[in-house]
Amino acid sequence: MRGDGDGWSKSPDGVRHWGRFGAAGLLLRAPLPSGGSAVLLQHRALWSHQGGTWALPGGARDSHETAEHAAVREAEEEAGITAAALRVRAQRLTMTAPSGWTYTTVVADAEHPLATVANKESCELAWVPEDEVADLPLHPGFAQSWVGLRAVPLRVRLEADHEELAAALPRTVDLADQGFYWLHTLATGPGAEVVVDTETPDGLSVRRADLLA
């Protein structure tokens, strides 16, 4: 069933963007055995706008929807991923057009790389290791925003009495002005080591509250 958001928004310069009320997409991460993370990407169908490129599952927002609702709905429609299978961590306004059209990226985690079911809008869906995303032919809009969305991996060292925190990892953490981080506890995994509630030499502070949010 088509929503009332389906349609083009046209900027004064003639550039069109899909979504009468803006658009949203879901950046979904899941842990890899190596300790790193993978991102669910959609290889866009050749008939679609910017077909053949890779991007996030996403699409037009309906008039009554929040960005989070729209992104999660689109992930279910385009990839078969249900809301119950993910945990939303943050969202970013990643594009604004002169017309007022916006694109919001909703960031979420899954406990493991989930099985997917592609609809007609996809050539394929794939869980791509985070450090390999930029090697693909990306949708121009996603390529521009990926720099600020990519998560830096960090190895978290927990003390023996931190069972509650250990259960919260791995996960994405949004550390305000410092961007996104992928926190895991695998000693041989990627990234610098940090200790919870301790300031590291590069100025990053991982707080207990960040892990349990």
Salt bridges, closest charged atoms under 4 A:
ASP6 OD2 - ARG2 NH1 3.84
GLU65 OE2 - HIS69 ND1 2.68
GLU65 OE2 - ARG73 NE 2.66
GLU74 OE2 - ARG73 NH1 3.11
GLU77 OE2 - ARG73 NH1 3.14
ASP109 OD2 - ARG89 NE 2.88
GLU124 OE2 - HIS43 ND1 3.30
GLU130 OE1 - ARG29 NE 2.91
GLU159 OE2 - ARG157 NH1 3.59
ASP161 OD1 - HIS162 NE2 3.80
GLU164 OE1 - ARG208 NH2 2.87
ASP174 OD1 - ARG92 NH2 2.83
GLU193 OE2 - ARG155 NH1 3.95
GLU193 OE1 - ARG157 NE 3.19
ASP210 OD1 - ARG207 NH2 2.89
